Amino acid sequence: MRAETLVGWRRTTLSLALGCCLWLASLAAMQQQGKLREEDRTRYAVPPLSVVTLLATDFENLIADSYWMLFLQLNGENLVEEDPEKRDFRQAFPTLELIMGLDPKFHDAALFGSWALADGERLDEARALIRLGMERHPQDFRYPYQMGVLEFLYARNYLEAGRYFEQASELPDAPPGARRFAASMYAKGNKTDLAIQTWLAIYHASTDAQNRAIAERALKKLGVTPK
């Protein structure tokens, strides 16, 4: 048997084995907890990260992918459920946390997962997920940027949103809009001094005519003419 064929066979076998393990773990969890209500959507078990990493050396990414599929199924069921009382997000955070631990480079677990949690009215868990990402990827602007979005859209905490957008703007590859969002949040949070300071910094630092024009218009609305 060729080496490539053997490797492919082993991966396929392992995938099937993992699927069976997940199913058996789910069945055992349901039996242990008693018969689940019909509306209860918790259908699988989430083991501790330490246990998974101990037993799944070199196959962490594959297991992370399996749990990502379970999360997507769970999220899809919640999205189509018309009765808010029947939506079940209890397994979402531990699943996403496990995925992040198994595959730290899979950023969608936190970035997309935080949207799902926030939409499911679990904003604190969404924040915790992003904070975990910020700790592991301190130079990735997407995490503080996403935190700014959460604070703005879901918490209406404009000052916190502004601080996170500003933090994102100082990291590599951050889009120009990050600092503009920070200035807008400061203005929306009635921190006019911070808004003016941030817009002036944008105006003087920008080499793009359009960006400068946006900053100039914003400053004039705040009663300031840039020099």
Z-matrix of the N, CA and C atoms (Angstrom, degrees):
N
C 1 1.474
C 2 1.524 1 109.52
N 3 1.325 2 116.24 1 131.10
C 4 1.462 3 119.33 2 -178.97
C 5 1.518 4 110.57 3 -65.64
N 6 1.356 5 114.48 4 152.88
C 7 1.469 6 119.14 5 -176.41
C 8 1.519 7 111.45 6 -61.57
N 9 1.376 8 116.22 7 -41.02
C 10 1.463 9 119.13 8 -178.58
C 11 1.529 10 111.15 9 -63.45
N 12 1.330 11 115.34 10 -40.64
C 13 1.462 12 119.97 11 179.50
C 14 1.520 13 110.79 12 -65.05
N 15 1.343 14 115.87 13 -40.53
C 16 1.456 15 120.63 14 179.40
C 17 1.518 16 111.10 15 -62.58
N 18 1.335 17 116.47 16 -43.57
C 19 1.465 18 120.36 17 179.27
C 20 1.521 19 110.60 18 -62.81
N 21 1.354 20 116.06 19 -44.56
C 22 1.456 21 119.50 20 178.90
C 23 1.513 22 112.07 21 -62.11
N 24 1.341 23 116.36 22 -41.13
C 25 1.458 24 120.83 23 178.49
C 26 1.519 25 111.23 24 -62.92
N 27 1.316 26 115.84 25 -42.42
C 28 1.472 27 119.70 26 -179.96
C 29 1.518 28 111.36 27 -64.23
N 30 1.347 29 117.01 28 -40.76
C 31 1.464 30 119.96 29 179.70
C 32 1.531 31 110.85 30 -66.71
N 33 1.315 32 116.95 31 -41.08
C 34 1.466 33 119.99 32 179.15
C 35 1.529 34 110.12 33 -63.72
N 36 1.324 35 115.49 34 -44.31
C 37 1.463 36 120.08 35 179.30
C 38 1.526 37 111.02 36 -61.57
N 39 1.329 38 114.81 37 -43.05
C 40 1.455 39 119.05 38 -179.59
C 41 1.524 40 110.95 39 -64.61
N 42 1.342 41 116.90 40 -41.18
C 43 1.457 42 120.36 41 178.93
C 44 1.527 43 111.16 42 -59.33
N 45 1.344 44 115.74 43 -44.90
C 46 1.463 45 120.02 44 178.19
C 47 1.525 46 110.90 45 -63.67
N 48 1.334 47 115.91 46 -40.55
C 49 1.462 48 120.13 47 179.68
C 50 1.523 49 110.98 48 -64.06
N 51 1.322 50 115.75 49 -41.90
C 52 1.458 51 119.33 50 178.72
C 53 1.514 52 111.11 51 -64.38
N 54 1.338 53 115.83 52 -40.85
C 55 1.459 54 119.27 53 177.19
C 56 1.515 55 111.59 54 -59.61
N 57 1.315 56 116.10 55 -42.44
C 58 1.462 57 120.40 56 178.02
C 59 1.522 58 111.45 57 -64.20
N 60 1.336 59 115.24 58 -41.11
C 61 1.469 60 119.53 59 179.39
C 62 1.519 61 111.26 60 -62.77
N 63 1.326 62 116.52 61 -42.94
C 64 1.452 63 120.13 62 178.44
C 65 1.521 64 110.95 63 -62.86
N 66 1.346 65 116.06 64 -42.18
C 67 1.462 66 119.82 65 179.34
C 68 1.516 67 111.44 66 -64.27
N 69 1.340 68 116.72 67 -44.09
C 70 1.453 69 121.02 68 -179.88
C 71 1.529 70 111.00 69 -65.35
N 72 1.346 71 115.86 70 -39.06
C 73 1.470 72 119.27 71 177.96
C 74 1.520 73 110.34 72 -63.58
N 75 1.323 74 116.08 73 -39.83
C 76 1.459 75 120.31 74 178.90
C 77 1.526 76 110.51 75 -64.54
N 78 1.329 77 115.83 76 -45.06
C 79 1.459 78 120.68 77 179.91
C 80 1.523 79 110.78 78 -61.68
N 81 1.336 80 116.48 79 -43.59
C 82 1.465 81 120.27 80 179.71
C 83 1.513 82 111.14 81 -63.55
N 84 1.339 83 115.92 82 -39.21
C 85 1.460 84 119.75 83 179.70
C 86 1.517 85 111.04 84 -64.97
N 87 1.339 86 116.68 85 -41.19
C 88 1.453 87 120.11 86 -179.75
C 89 1.527 88 111.34 87 -67.29
N 90 1.343 89 116.23 88 -39.40
C 91 1.450 90 119.45 89 178.70
C 92 1.526 91 111.36 90 -66.08
N 93 1.320 92 115.77 91 -37.65
C 94 1.460 93 120.27 92 -179.20
C 95 1.525 94 110.99 93 -69.51
N 96 1.317 95 116.97 94 -37.80
C 97 1.457 96 121.44 95 -177.15
C 98 1.523 97 112.17 96 -83.22
N 99 1.337 98 117.22 97 -8.26
C 100 1.449 99 120.32 98 -175.22
C 101 1.512 100 109.84 99 91.37
N 102 1.302 101 115.63 100 173.51
C 103 1.457 102 120.65 101 -178.43
C 104 1.517 103 110.02 102 -64.24
N 105 1.335 104 116.44 103 124.22
C 106 1.452 105 121.08 104 -178.59
C 107 1.517 106 110.19 105 -75.40
N 108 1.305 107 116.71 106 147.22
C 109 1.446 108 120.67 107 173.62
C 110 1.522 109 109.70 108 -61.53
N 111 1.294 110 115.48 109 155.26
C 112 1.464 111 119.78 110 -178.04
C 113 1.517 112 111.10 111 -60.70
N 114 1.349 113 116.62 112 -34.58
C 115 1.459 114 119.22 113 -176.72
C 116 1.524 115 112.48 114 -85.36
N 117 1.332 116 118.11 115 -5.15
C 118 1.462 117 121.25 116 -178.92
C 119 1.520 118 109.26 117 -76.49
N 120 1.334 119 117.59 118 121.82
C 121 1.459 120 121.13 119 -174.44
C 122 1.533 121 112.50 120 -98.59
N 123 1.313 122 117.45 121 4.17
C 124 1.461 123 119.01 122 178.53
C 125 1.523 124 108.80 123 -74.86
N 126 1.330 125 117.52 124 110.41
C 127 1.452 126 120.91 125 -171.47
C 128 1.528 127 113.25 126 -125.50
N 129 1.310 128 119.06 127 7.64
C 130 1.459 129 119.50 128 179.72
C 131 1.525 130 109.73 129 -152.50
N 132 1.320 131 114.98 130 159.45
C 133 1.455 132 120.97 131 -178.78
C 134 1.524 133 109.95 132 -98.35
N 135 1.323 134 116.30 133 147.12
C 136 1.468 135 121.92 134 177.07
C 137 1.526 136 107.60 135 -116.21
N 138 1.330 137 118.47 136 103.81
C 139 1.461 138 121.01 137 -178.47
C 140 1.527 139 111.02 138 -74.58
N 141 1.315 140 118.22 139 161.90
C 142 1.464 141 121.44 140 175.90
C 143 1.526 142 111.15 141 -62.75
N 144 1.313 143 116.25 142 146.45
C 145 1.458 144 121.29 143 179.66
C 146 1.523 145 111.68 144 -57.81
N 147 1.323 146 116.96 145 -39.72
C 148 1.470 147 120.50 146 -177.56
C 149 1.522 148 111.22 147 -61.19
N 150 1.320 149 117.08 148 -36.56
C 151 1.463 150 120.82 149 179.90
C 152 1.519 151 110.68 150 -69.91
N 153 1.343 152 115.67 151 -44.26
C 154 1.467 153 119.77 152 -178.33
C 155 1.519 154 111.00 153 -63.74
N 156 1.321 155 117.42 154 -46.62
C 157 1.468 156 120.27 155 -178.29
C 158 1.526 157 112.00 156 -65.47
N 159 1.317 158 116.18 157 -29.58
C 160 1.465 159 119.96 158 178.58
C 161 1.520 160 111.23 159 -70.03
N 162 1.326 161 117.18 160 -37.12
C 163 1.464 162 121.82 161 -174.13
C 164 1.515 163 114.12 162 -95.41
N 165 1.340 164 117.25 163 -14.00
C 166 1.473 165 119.00 164 -171.11
C 167 1.518 166 112.29 165 -123.10
N 168 1.295 167 117.18 166 44.69
C 169 1.461 168 121.34 167 -179.71
C 170 1.523 169 111.08 168 -56.28
N 171 1.327 170 115.89 169 129.92
C 172 1.471 171 124.69 170 178.38
C 173 1.530 172 113.85 171 75.61
N 174 1.327 173 117.75 172 -0.62
C 175 1.463 174 119.46 173 179.75
C 176 1.527 175 111.27 174 -124.79
N 177 1.334 176 115.80 175 23.07
C 178 1.458 177 119.43 176 -178.43
C 179 1.527 178 112.24 177 -60.54
N 180 1.340 179 116.54 178 -41.10
C 181 1.466 180 119.62 179 -178.00
C 182 1.523 181 111.59 180 -64.52
N 183 1.309 182 116.21 181 -38.08
C 184 1.461 183 120.04 182 179.93
C 185 1.524 184 110.84 183 -65.51
N 186 1.311 185 116.69 184 -41.78
C 187 1.462 186 120.52 185 178.39
C 188 1.530 187 109.86 186 -67.31
N 189 1.342 188 116.45 187 -40.26
C 190 1.466 189 120.20 188 176.95
C 191 1.523 190 110.61 189 -58.80
N 192 1.339 191 116.66 190 -41.89
C 193 1.468 192 120.41 191 178.48
C 194 1.526 193 111.18 192 -62.77
N 195 1.327 194 116.53 193 -38.61
C 196 1.463 195 120.31 194 -179.98
C 197 1.526 196 110.81 195 -63.96
N 198 1.326 197 115.82 196 -43.10
C 199 1.466 198 118.97 197 179.11
C 200 1.527 199 111.75 198 -72.07
N 201 1.315 200 116.97 199 -28.83
C 202 1.470 201 119.82 200 175.68
C 203 1.526 202 109.74 201 -64.13
N 204 1.319 203 117.26 202 -40.84
C 205 1.460 204 120.52 203 177.35
C 206 1.522 205 111.08 204 -63.98
N 207 1.333 206 116.67 205 -38.96
C 208 1.460 207 119.86 206 177.05
C 209 1.520 208 110.81 207 -64.31
N 210 1.336 209 116.26 208 -40.88
C 211 1.463 210 119.47 209 178.42
C 212 1.525 211 111.39 210 -63.82
N 213 1.332 212 116.64 211 -43.57
C 214 1.461 213 119.83 212 -180.00
C 215 1.529 214 110.91 213 -62.19
N 216 1.315 215 116.70 214 -38.13
C 217 1.462 216 120.02 215 177.11
C 218 1.527 217 110.37 216 -64.80
N 219 1.331 218 115.69 217 -45.02
C 220 1.458 219 120.55 218 178.53
C 221 1.522 220 111.15 219 -60.19
N 222 1.338 221 115.90 220 -45.53
C 223 1.456 222 119.94 221 -179.17
C 224 1.527 223 111.13 222 -65.32
N 225 1.333 224 116.55 223 -39.04
C 226 1.457 225 119.98 224 178.23
C 227 1.520 226 111.97 225 -62.90
N 228 1.327 227 116.97 226 -40.66
C 229 1.462 228 120.55 227 177.63
C 230 1.524 229 111.16 228 -62.25
N 231 1.319 230 115.54 229 -39.91
C 232 1.466 231 119.10 230 178.74
C 233 1.528 232 111.81 231 -67.78
N 234 1.317 233 117.25 232 -35.95
C 235 1.455 234 120.99 233 -178.40
C 236 1.530 235 111.78 234 -66.86
N 237 1.316 236 117.18 235 -36.58
C 238 1.466 237 120.01 236 -177.17
C 239 1.526 238 112.22 237 -88.54
N 240 1.322 239 117.43 238 -10.03
C 241 1.457 240 120.62 239 179.00
C 242 1.534 241 110.07 240 -75.07
N 243 1.328 242 115.97 241 118.19
C 244 1.461 243 120.31 242 -175.99
C 245 1.523 244 112.42 243 -77.96
N 246 1.309 245 117.09 244 -27.15
C 247 1.463 246 120.77 245 -179.58
C 248 1.528 247 109.81 246 -88.87
N 249 1.348 248 118.12 247 111.34
C 250 1.466 249 119.99 248 -178.35
C 251 1.530 250 113.34 249 -57.47
N 252 1.319 251 116.94 250 -29.01
C 253 1.461 252 120.64 251 -178.73
C 254 1.527 253 112.15 252 -67.84
N 255 1.315 254 117.51 253 -21.26
C 256 1.452 255 121.33 254 -177.65
C 257 1.520 256 113.03 255 -96.05
N 258 1.318 257 117.43 256 -2.62
C 259 1.458 258 119.98 257 177.01
C 260 1.523 259 109.75 258 -76.88
N 261 1.295 260 115.90 259 135.01
C 262 1.462 261 120.78 260 -173.38
C 263 1.524 262 110.06 261 -127.75
N 264 1.327 263 116.24 262 108.24
C 265 1.467 264 121.88 263 -179.20
C 266 1.527 265 111.84 264 -108.26
N 267 1.336 266 117.47 265 12.80
C 268 1.462 267 119.02 266 -173.26
C 269 1.519 268 113.41 267 -62.36
N 270 1.332 269 117.16 268 -34.50
C 271 1.456 270 120.16 269 -178.55
C 272 1.519 271 113.13 270 -85.68
N 273 1.326 272 117.40 271 -8.32
C 274 1.468 273 119.98 272 -172.73
C 275 1.527 274 111.86 273 -63.40
N 276 1.317 275 118.00 274 -52.66
C 277 1.468 276 119.65 275 -176.04
C 278 1.526 277 112.91 276 -63.50
N 279 1.350 278 119.39 277 -50.61
C 280 1.471 279 117.06 278 179.15
C 281 1.526 280 113.14 279 -60.94
N 282 1.346 281 116.50 280 -32.84
C 283 1.467 282 118.98 281 177.79
C 284 1.518 283 110.72 282 -65.54
N 285 1.317 284 116.93 283 -47.62
C 286 1.464 285 121.72 284 -178.91
C 287 1.530 286 111.13 285 -65.83
N 288 1.321 287 116.34 286 -39.14
C 289 1.464 288 120.17 287 178.09
C 290 1.526 289 110.46 288 -62.97
N 291 1.331 290 116.79 289 -40.38
C 292 1.463 291 120.69 290 178.04
C 293 1.522 292 110.71 291 -64.38
N 294 1.330 293 116.65 292 -43.82
C 295 1.469 294 120.81 293 179.65
C 296 1.525 295 110.73 294 -60.53
N 297 1.332 296 116.36 295 -43.56
C 298 1.467 297 120.20 296 179.66
C 299 1.516 298 111.69 297 -63.35
N 300 1.323 299 116.20 298 -35.39
C 301 1.459 300 119.60 299 178.82
C 302 1.515 301 112.30 300 -71.23
N 303 1.346 302 116.42 301 -36.21
C 304 1.462 303 120.66 302 -179.05
C 305 1.524 304 112.20 303 -76.79
N 306 1.329 305 116.05 304 -35.77
C 307 1.473 306 120.47 305 -176.42
C 308 1.528 307 109.17 306 -136.26
N 309 1.339 308 117.94 307 81.84
C 310 1.464 309 121.25 308 -176.34
C 311 1.528 310 114.18 309 -59.39
N 312 1.325 311 117.71 310 -21.54
C 313 1.464 312 120.43 311 -178.46
C 314 1.530 313 112.69 312 -86.39
N 315 1.317 314 117.45 313 -4.36
C 316 1.457 315 120.83 314 179.41
C 317 1.531 316 108.35 315 -87.71
N 318 1.330 317 115.84 316 84.58
C 319 1.457 318 121.75 317 -170.90
C 320 1.527 319 113.31 318 -69.39
N 321 1.330 320 117.79 319 -24.60
C 322 1.460 321 119.96 320 -178.43
C 323 1.521 322 112.56 321 -62.33
N 324 1.316 323 116.93 322 -24.84
C 325 1.464 324 119.26 323 179.33
C 326 1.529 325 110.53 324 -57.99
N 327 1.323 326 116.49 325 -39.82
C 328 1.463 327 120.11 326 178.77
C 329 1.521 328 111.89 327 -88.95
N 330 1.324 329 117.13 328 -43.96
C 331 1.459 330 120.28 329 -172.88
C 332 1.529 331 112.08 330 -70.38
N 333 1.330 332 117.05 331 -46.99
C 334 1.456 333 119.92 332 175.46
C 335 1.520 334 110.62 333 -77.94
N 336 1.327 335 115.55 334 -40.14
C 337 1.460 336 119.36 335 -178.74
C 338 1.517 337 113.33 336 -59.15
N 339 1.324 338 117.52 337 -36.09
C 340 1.469 339 120.03 338 179.60
C 341 1.528 340 111.52 339 -65.15
N 342 1.355 341 116.82 340 -34.52
C 343 1.471 342 119.84 341 174.68
C 344 1.528 343 109.88 342 -61.04
N 345 1.336 344 115.89 343 -47.28
C 346 1.462 345 120.17 344 -177.69
C 347 1.530 346 111.02 345 -61.52
N 348 1.316 347 116.41 346 -43.10
C 349 1.462 348 120.17 347 179.75
C 350 1.526 349 111.49 348 -65.33
N 351 1.317 350 116.67 349 -43.94
C 352 1.462 351 120.09 350 179.99
C 353 1.524 352 110.79 351 -64.44
N 354 1.331 353 116.87 352 -41.44
C 355 1.457 354 120.11 353 176.97
C 356 1.526 355 111.69 354 -63.89
N 357 1.322 356 115.78 355 -28.52
C 358 1.457 357 120.76 356 177.50
C 359 1.515 358 113.17 357 -86.90
N 360 1.331 359 116.85 358 15.53
C 361 1.465 360 123.65 359 178.30
C 362 1.527 361 111.78 360 60.99
N 363 1.320 362 115.47 361 38.21
C 364 1.463 363 121.64 362 175.38
C 365 1.532 364 108.01 363 -124.41
N 366 1.329 365 113.68 364 60.77
C 367 1.460 366 120.80 365 -173.55
C 368 1.529 367 112.04 366 -64.29
N 369 1.321 368 117.42 367 -38.80
C 370 1.470 369 119.38 368 -179.72
C 371 1.522 370 111.08 369 -61.97
N 372 1.330 371 117.33 370 -37.82
C 373 1.459 372 120.37 371 177.71
C 374 1.526 373 110.52 372 -70.02
N 375 1.333 374 116.82 373 -35.89
C 376 1.467 375 119.93 374 176.23
C 377 1.523 376 110.16 375 -62.32
N 378 1.323 377 116.51 376 -43.60
C 379 1.468 378 120.54 377 176.87
C 380 1.524 379 111.33 378 -61.28
N 381 1.333 380 115.87 379 -44.16
C 382 1.467 381 119.88 380 -178.72
C 383 1.526 382 110.75 381 -61.14
N 384 1.313 383 115.92 382 -38.18
C 385 1.457 384 120.66 383 179.52
C 386 1.530 385 110.85 384 -63.87
N 387 1.335 386 116.38 385 -44.26
C 388 1.460 387 120.57 386 -179.53
C 389 1.531 388 110.77 387 -69.59
N 390 1.314 389 117.26 388 -38.77
C 391 1.473 390 119.43 389 176.92
C 392 1.525 391 110.89 390 -60.56
N 393 1.325 392 116.02 391 -39.65
C 394 1.462 393 119.84 392 177.29
C 395 1.523 394 110.40 393 -61.71
N 396 1.325 395 116.33 394 -41.81
C 397 1.462 396 120.31 395 176.95
C 398 1.515 397 112.35 396 -64.90
N 399 1.329 398 117.32 397 -38.58
C 400 1.461 399 121.28 398 179.02
C 401 1.522 400 111.00 399 -65.13
N 402 1.326 401 117.29 400 -36.91
C 403 1.464 402 120.48 401 178.53
C 404 1.524 403 111.13 402 -66.48
N 405 1.319 404 116.23 403 -38.36
C 406 1.461 405 120.50 404 -176.23
C 407 1.525 406 112.54 405 -84.55
N 408 1.334 407 116.77 406 -24.11
C 409 1.467 408 120.87 407 -177.29
C 410 1.538 409 108.98 408 -133.74
N 411 1.321 410 116.60 409 67.76
C 412 1.470 411 120.11 410 -173.65
C 413 1.524 412 114.42 411 -64.90
N 414 1.333 413 118.64 412 -17.77
C 415 1.461 414 121.40 413 -179.23
C 416 1.527 415 112.69 414 -101.26
N 417 1.310 416 117.36 415 7.55
C 418 1.463 417 121.55 416 -179.64
C 419 1.531 418 108.89 417 -96.70
N 420 1.336 419 116.65 418 112.11
C 421 1.463 420 120.85 419 -174.55
C 422 1.524 421 112.48 420 -65.22
N 423 1.327 422 117.75 421 -20.40
C 424 1.463 423 120.25 422 -173.47
C 425 1.528 424 113.00 423 -63.88
N 426 1.328 425 116.91 424 -29.43
C 427 1.456 426 119.32 425 -176.39
C 428 1.533 427 112.20 426 -74.07
N 429 1.324 428 120.12 427 -53.36
C 430 1.469 429 117.83 428 175.03
C 431 1.520 430 112.48 429 -63.65
N 432 1.319 431 117.57 430 -31.58
C 433 1.468 432 120.90 431 176.54
C 434 1.531 433 110.13 432 -62.25
N 435 1.324 434 116.06 433 -46.37
C 436 1.464 435 120.05 434 179.01
C 437 1.523 436 110.92 435 -64.71
N 438 1.331 437 116.97 436 -36.80
C 439 1.459 438 119.69 437 177.35
C 440 1.523 439 110.21 438 -63.54
N 441 1.326 440 116.70 439 -38.99
C 442 1.457 441 120.14 440 175.79
C 443 1.514 442 112.08 441 -60.48
N 444 1.329 443 115.89 442 -40.92
C 445 1.471 444 120.44 443 178.35
C 446 1.528 445 110.02 444 -63.35
N 447 1.327 446 117.40 445 -43.70
C 448 1.461 447 121.00 446 179.87
C 449 1.528 448 111.07 447 -61.68
N 450 1.336 449 116.02 448 -45.07
C 451 1.463 450 119.38 449 -179.09
C 452 1.527 451 111.36 450 -66.07
N 453 1.314 452 116.57 451 -34.00
C 454 1.465 453 121.30 452 -179.62
C 455 1.524 454 111.43 453 -74.73
N 456 1.317 455 117.49 454 -55.05
C 457 1.466 456 121.01 455 -171.26
C 458 1.520 457 113.65 456 -77.93
N 459 1.328 458 116.96 457 -38.05
C 460 1.458 459 119.47 458 -171.96
C 461 1.525 460 113.59 459 -103.05
N 462 1.328 461 117.61 460 -34.52
C 463 1.466 462 120.09 461 -177.70
C 464 1.518 463 112.90 462 -99.77
N 465 1.344 464 116.66 463 -16.24
C 466 1.471 465 121.44 464 -175.61
C 467 1.533 466 110.67 465 55.14
N 468 1.324 467 114.75 466 30.73
C 469 1.460 468 120.92 467 177.92
C 470 1.530 469 107.32 468 -97.00
N 471 1.312 470 115.83 469 86.87
C 472 1.462 471 120.72 470 -168.55
C 473 1.524 472 113.12 471 -69.06
N 474 1.329 473 117.05 472 -36.67
C 475 1.463 474 118.98 473 -179.00
C 476 1.529 475 111.22 474 -67.52
N 477 1.337 476 116.09 475 -42.80
C 478 1.459 477 118.98 476 176.25
C 479 1.528 478 110.87 477 -63.54
N 480 1.319 479 115.66 478 -40.78
C 481 1.468 480 119.54 479 177.80
C 482 1.523 481 110.32 480 -59.62
N 483 1.338 482 116.16 481 -43.83
C 484 1.459 483 120.45 482 179.07
C 485 1.509 484 112.50 483 -60.65
N 486 1.313 485 116.90 484 -41.29
C 487 1.468 486 120.40 485 -179.72
C 488 1.527 487 111.06 486 -65.22
N 489 1.312 488 116.18 487 -40.79
C 490 1.470 489 118.45 488 179.79
C 491 1.523 490 111.57 489 -70.01
N 492 1.334 491 117.04 490 -39.47
C 493 1.461 492 118.96 491 176.56
C 494 1.525 493 110.76 492 -62.69
N 495 1.325 494 116.22 493 -39.19
C 496 1.466 495 119.01 494 178.63
C 497 1.525 496 110.92 495 -67.03
N 498 1.328 497 116.19 496 -39.75
C 499 1.467 498 119.73 497 176.54
C 500 1.529 499 110.55 498 -60.52
N 501 1.329 500 115.83 499 -42.42
C 502 1.465 501 119.65 500 178.62
C 503 1.517 502 111.48 501 -63.32
N 504 1.329 503 116.41 502 -37.80
C 505 1.470 504 120.33 503 -176.41
C 506 1.520 505 112.93 504 -64.55
N 507 1.322 506 117.65 505 -20.82
C 508 1.463 507 121.76 506 -177.28
C 509 1.532 508 112.75 507 -90.87
N 510 1.323 509 116.63 508 -0.54
C 511 1.464 510 120.32 509 -177.80
C 512 1.523 511 111.03 510 -98.35
N 513 1.331 512 117.59 511 158.94
C 514 1.471 513 120.95 512 -177.89
C 515 1.522 514 112.76 513 -58.11
N 516 1.352 515 114.75 514 140.30
C 517 1.466 516 123.23 515 174.82
C 518 1.525 517 114.13 516 68.43
N 519 1.317 518 118.28 517 12.25
C 520 1.461 519 119.98 518 179.00
C 521 1.526 520 110.15 519 -66.61
N 522 1.322 521 118.66 520 140.96
C 523 1.468 522 120.65 521 178.98
C 524 1.524 523 110.79 522 -71.04
N 525 1.328 524 117.77 523 152.81
C 526 1.468 525 120.65 524 179.23
C 527 1.527 526 112.67 525 -58.07
N 528 1.324 527 116.07 526 -28.32
C 529 1.457 528 119.48 527 -177.86
C 530 1.507 529 114.46 528 -66.85
N 531 1.336 530 118.35 529 -17.65
C 532 1.458 531 120.72 530 -177.05
C 533 1.530 532 111.09 531 -62.12
N 534 1.322 533 116.72 532 -46.41
C 535 1.470 534 119.01 533 179.76
C 536 1.521 535 111.34 534 -71.73
N 537 1.321 536 116.70 535 -32.34
C 538 1.473 537 118.60 536 176.06
C 539 1.527 538 110.71 537 -64.72
N 540 1.327 539 116.02 538 -40.11
C 541 1.461 540 119.30 539 176.36
C 542 1.522 541 110.45 540 -62.10
N 543 1.342 542 116.60 541 -39.68
C 544 1.462 543 120.21 542 178.70
C 545 1.525 544 110.31 543 -59.69
N 546 1.317 545 117.16 544 -47.46
C 547 1.461 546 120.92 545 179.71
C 548 1.527 547 111.14 546 -61.83
N 549 1.320 548 117.01 547 -41.89
C 550 1.464 549 120.76 548 179.58
C 551 1.521 550 111.44 549 -64.30
N 552 1.336 551 116.70 550 -38.77
C 553 1.463 552 120.31 551 179.06
C 554 1.523 553 111.22 552 -66.78
N 555 1.329 554 116.80 553 -39.49
C 556 1.463 555 119.66 554 177.99
C 557 1.530 556 110.51 555 -62.32
N 558 1.323 557 116.14 556 -42.19
C 559 1.465 558 119.88 557 178.39
C 560 1.522 559 110.64 558 -64.51
N 561 1.326 560 116.49 559 -41.81
C 562 1.467 561 121.11 560 -179.62
C 563 1.522 562 111.14 561 -66.96
N 564 1.322 563 116.69 562 -28.87
C 565 1.456 564 121.55 563 178.20
C 566 1.512 565 113.33 564 -89.95
N 567 1.328 566 116.90 565 13.47
C 568 1.475 567 123.18 566 177.26
C 569 1.524 568 113.23 567 63.67
N 570 1.317 569 115.95 568 26.47
C 571 1.461 570 120.59 569 172.18
C 572 1.530 571 107.80 570 -101.72
N 573 1.326 572 114.73 571 71.88
C 574 1.456 573 120.31 572 -173.36
C 575 1.525 574 111.93 573 -60.74
N 576 1.328 575 116.64 574 -37.76
C 577 1.464 576 119.50 575 -178.99
C 578 1.529 577 111.36 576 -62.43
N 579 1.337 578 115.77 577 -43.75
C 580 1.459 579 119.24 578 178.42
C 581 1.524 580 111.36 579 -67.02
N 582 1.328 581 115.94 580 -37.37
C 583 1.462 582 119.83 581 179.13
C 584 1.527 583 110.35 582 -63.49
N 585 1.331 584 117.06 583 -45.36
C 586 1.469 585 121.23 584 179.64
C 587 1.531 586 110.04 585 -63.20
N 588 1.314 587 115.77 586 -45.19
C 589 1.471 588 120.39 587 -179.30
C 590 1.529 589 110.77 588 -59.43
N 591 1.333 590 116.38 589 -43.28
C 592 1.465 591 120.65 590 -178.14
C 593 1.522 592 111.36 591 -70.19
N 594 1.337 593 117.23 592 -42.76
C 595 1.469 594 119.77 593 178.61
C 596 1.525 595 111.41 594 -64.83
N 597 1.335 596 117.30 595 -37.34
C 598 1.464 597 119.93 596 176.97
C 599 1.528 598 111.00 597 -64.16
N 600 1.344 599 115.78 598 -39.89
C 601 1.464 600 119.80 599 178.32
C 602 1.527 601 110.44 600 -63.39
N 603 1.318 602 115.86 601 -39.49
C 604 1.471 603 120.19 602 177.68
C 605 1.521 604 110.19 603 -64.71
N 606 1.323 605 115.98 604 -45.26
C 607 1.468 606 121.47 605 -177.04
C 608 1.525 607 111.30 606 -60.90
N 609 1.331 608 116.28 607 -46.55
C 610 1.468 609 119.92 608 -175.02
C 611 1.535 610 112.44 609 -78.53
N 612 1.336 611 117.18 610 -27.22
C 613 1.464 612 119.22 611 -176.83
C 614 1.521 613 112.82 612 -88.06
N 615 1.325 614 117.19 613 -19.87
C 616 1.457 615 119.74 614 -173.50
C 617 1.524 616 111.66 615 -80.11
N 618 1.320 617 114.31 616 139.18
C 619 1.472 618 121.02 617 173.48
C 620 1.525 619 110.83 618 -104.51
N 621 1.331 620 115.24 619 0.20
C 622 1.458 621 120.72 620 -179.74
C 623 1.526 622 109.60 621 -95.72
N 624 1.324 623 116.48 622 126.90
C 625 1.466 624 121.06 623 -175.82
C 626 1.527 625 111.65 624 -62.01
N 627 1.306 626 116.64 625 -40.19
C 628 1.459 627 119.99 626 -178.80
C 629 1.519 628 111.37 627 -65.84
N 630 1.321 629 115.43 628 -41.94
C 631 1.458 630 120.29 629 179.19
C 632 1.526 631 110.95 630 -63.51
N 633 1.313 632 115.85 631 -41.57
C 634 1.470 633 119.90 632 177.58
C 635 1.522 634 110.94 633 -64.65
N 636 1.318 635 116.72 634 -38.24
C 637 1.464 636 120.15 635 179.83
C 638 1.522 637 111.21 636 -65.28
N 639 1.318 638 116.25 637 -39.50
C 640 1.472 639 120.21 638 177.26
C 641 1.523 640 110.15 639 -62.39
N 642 1.337 641 116.13 640 -44.98
C 643 1.459 642 120.63 641 179.62
C 644 1.531 643 111.13 642 -64.18
N 645 1.313 644 116.65 643 -39.97
C 646 1.466 645 120.37 644 -179.80
C 647 1.524 646 111.32 645 -63.95
N 648 1.323 647 117.16 646 -44.20
C 649 1.467 648 120.58 647 178.40
C 650 1.527 649 111.26 648 -62.03
N 651 1.335 650 116.10 649 -41.68
C 652 1.458 651 120.22 650 179.83
C 653 1.525 652 111.16 651 -65.01
N 654 1.329 653 116.51 652 -40.06
C 655 1.467 654 120.16 653 179.30
C 656 1.524 655 111.61 654 -66.09
N 657 1.310 656 116.87 655 -38.80
C 658 1.475 657 119.76 656 179.05
C 659 1.517 658 111.24 657 -64.99
N 660 1.338 659 116.64 658 -35.15
C 661 1.459 660 119.40 659 175.88
C 662 1.527 661 111.65 660 -64.29
N 663 1.332 662 114.67 661 -27.31
C 664 1.467 663 119.98 662 178.83
C 665 1.523 664 112.30 663 -92.66
N 666 1.343 665 116.20 664 6.58
C 667 1.452 666 121.23 665 176.33
C 668 1.505 667 115.35 666 82.12
N 669 1.336 668 116.71 667 23.33
C 670 1.460 669 121.69 668 -177.90
C 671 1.515 670 109.75 669 -123.35
N 672 1.331 671 116.69 670 132.84
C 673 1.460 672 121.54 671 174.34
C 674 1.522 673 108.40 672 -105.72
N 675 1.321 674 117.68 673 114.70
C 676 1.480 675 119.52 674 -177.26
C 677 1.510 676 111.67 675 -67.11
N 678 1.328 677 115.60 676 146.55
C 679 1.485 678 120.42 677 179.56
C 680 1.515 679 108.78 678 -121.74
